[in-house]
Amino acid sequence: MEANNSPFKIILGSSSVARRKILAEMGYEFTLMTADIDEKSIRTEKPEELVMAIAEAKADAIISKLHATDRQEKDVKPTLLVAADTAEAIIPKFPTGDYRKDAEPTVLITCDQVVVYEDTIREKPSNEEEARQFIKGYSGRHAATVSSVLVTNLKTGIRKGGCDKVEIFFHDIPDHIVDNLIEEGMVLNVAGGLIIEHPLILPYVKQVVGTTDSVMGLPKALTERLIKEAL
C-alpha cells in the first residue's frame, strides 16, 4: 500500500499485527517486509542496547533484500527505513546511486521490544511454562517495556533511532486468568508474554506510566519524530 498524500513511502519491517494497526492508526499506508534473523544470537546486558541492536539487524536483513532487488530493477524508487533499534550498520550496505537523486524517499520501519522485570530482560516466552511463569510474576507487582524504533532514509542514508520505556503496575492476577491466557496462546508471541490491552488482562492493570501504543511495540510520538528527523 503506497501513501496517497505523503511525499514519501513507508516500509514496515515487522510481522507484528499490533505494529501494523498502530501505523495505520497514525494515518499511514505502507508496504510490509520481514527480516529473517536469529535474534537470540544478539546479546547485550542493557535492554536499550539490545532492542536497538536487534532493530539494526532487522534493518540489515531487509536492506540486503532490497539490495538484491535493486540489482535487478535499477529504477526502483528509494526507500526510507525505520528500524526500531539502531541504524549505523545499515547505511553502508544499501547503495545510494545517482539514479536515486530525483526519486521520492521511502521509509522502512523496524522495531524491537523487551520486557524488564526485576532487572531481568524478558523476550518472547520459549514455551507455555515460561509464559505462565512470566505472567504470574506480574501479579501484584510491576514490569517495564523497552521499545526501539529505527528510521533509515534509504535515499540519503540518514538514519535516526530511539527507545521508549513504559512502567506497568498490576493488581493481583487470578490463576484462572493466567490459564486462559496461556490456552489462548497469543502471549507466546510477545515480549515477556505481556499484552496489557488484552480483554483478559486489562482489568488487572493498575497503572501505566507511559503510552499503550509503546507497550504494543510502536510508540507513535517517537516514530513520528524519527521519521521527520530522517527526512
N, C-alpha and C positions, 0 to 999 in steps of 0.2 A: 504494500500500500504506500503510495507516494503522498507526501504532504501537499495539499492543494494550494494553501495560501502562504506557505513558508518559503523563504529564499534558499532553503537548504533541505537536504533529505536526511532521514534518520534510519540507521540500522540498530535494532535492539539485539545485542549479543547475549541472549538469555532464553532458556526454555521455561522460565518461571511464569506461570499463569498470573500470579499476583502482580509481577512487574509489568506484564502486558496490560493488565487492567489499569494500573496506575498511570502508565504513559498515555494510554487512551484517554483517561480522565483529564490529563493535562492538555488535551486538545490536539495531540499529535497523531499522525498516521505514520506507519513505519513498516520496514521490512524486517523479518526475523532471520537470524543466523545463530548457530550454536557452536561452541568450542568443545572439541573432544580432548580433554586434558585429564591427567591424573592429579587431582587436587591434593591427594594425600602425600604426594611427593614434594609438595611445597610446605616447608615448616619454618616457623619462627615463633618466639615466645610471646611477642606483643600482638594482641588481636588486631590493632590498626595496621601494623605492618603485614600481617598475614592476609587480611582481606584485600589490601592493596596489591600484594604480590600475586594473589590468585587472579584478581581482576586483570592485572597486566598479562598474565599467562593466557587468560581467555582472549584478550585482545590480540596477543601474538598469534594465537592459533587462527583466529578469524582473519587477521591480516594476511596470513600465509595463504588462506583460501582465496582471498581477494587478489593476492599477488599472482596466484596461479591462473585465475580467471583473466587477470589483466594482461597476461602474456598472449592470451587468445583473442581478447577483444580490446584492441588498442584505444577505441573511442569510448570506453566505459566512463561514465561521469564519476568524479572523485567522491569519496565518502568520508564523512566525519565520524570518528569512532569515539563513543562514550563508553569507557570501560570503568566499572565501578571499583577500581582499586588504584594501581599506579600505572604510569604510562611510558617511562623512559625507554624500555626495551622495544617498544613498538615501532617508533618512527623510523629507525634505520632500515627496517625490514620492508617498508612499503614505499615503492618508487613514486616520486612526485615529478614526473617528466613535464616537458614544456607543453605537451598536449593538454594538460590539466589546467592551465592558467585561466582559460576562459570558461571552464565548466563550473557549474554550481556545486558548492561543497555538500558533503554528506556527513551526518554524524552517526558514529557507531557507539552504542552504549553497552558497556559490560559491567557487571556488578558482582559483589560477593558479600556474604554476611556470616557472622558467627554470633553465638550467644556466650556471654561471660557469666559464670555462676561460681561464686566463692573463689574468684581469681583463676578459675579454670576455663579454658576455651572449649566450647562445645560446638561441633559441626553437626551434620545430619546423623541421626542415630543409625548405628550399624545393624540393629535388629530390634525386634519388639521389646525385648527385655531391657535394652538400653534406653529405648524411648520411654518405657514405663518408669525407669529409674530417674530419668530427666524430669518428667512431669511431676512425679511425686515429690521430687526435691524442691519444686517451686512452691508447693503448698505452704501457705503462711509465711512465705519468705519473698525474696526478690531476686531478679536477674537483670541483665542488660543485653541489648543487641548492639552490635557494632557493624555498620553497613558502609561499604565503599562504593564510590561511583567514579569512573574514569571516562573522560570525554577526549577523543582524539579527532582533530580536524585532518582528514586524510588528504585534503588539497594542499594545506600549508604545512602539515607536520606538527602543528601546535597541539599539545595535549594538556589537559587540566584534570586533576583528580582530588578527591577529598573523602573524608569519613564523617559519619554521623552516629552519635550514640544516644540510646534511649534507655531509661531506667523503668522497669516494670515491677510493681508490687502486687502480691497476690493475697487473697483470703485463703482459708483452708480449702483444699480441693478434695471432694469426696472420692473414695476409691472407685465407685461405680462410674464416675465421670472419666477417670483415667482409663478404666477398662473400655468404655465406649469409644474414647478417642483412639485407643490402640486398635480396636476392632475395625474402626472405620479406615484407618491406615494413612490418612493424609499427613499425620505428624511424623511419619517416617521419611518424608521428603523435604523437610525444612530444618534449618539450623536449630539445634537444641530441642527439636520436637515441639517448638513453640509457635502457636498460631493464636494470638490473642483476639483476633476478630472472629474466630470460630464460635458459633452459637453455643456450643457446649462449655467452652472455657470462659467466654466473655463475662458471665455473671460472677465469676470468681476473680476478675481483675479489679484490684482495689484502686490502683492509681497508675497512670502512665505519665512519666516526666519526659515529654517529647511528643513526636507525632506518630500516628498509627501507620501512615504510609512508609515511614522509615522502618518500623518494625516489620512491615510486609516486604521490605527489601529494596525499595526505591524512594529515598527521601526527595520529595518534589522540589523543595526550595533549593537544596544543594544541586540537584540535577539541572534546574533552570539556570542557576548561577554559572555552573561549569560550562554549559552549552554556550552561554553568552561570552564567557571568557575565551573559550576555544575558537569561537567565530571571530 
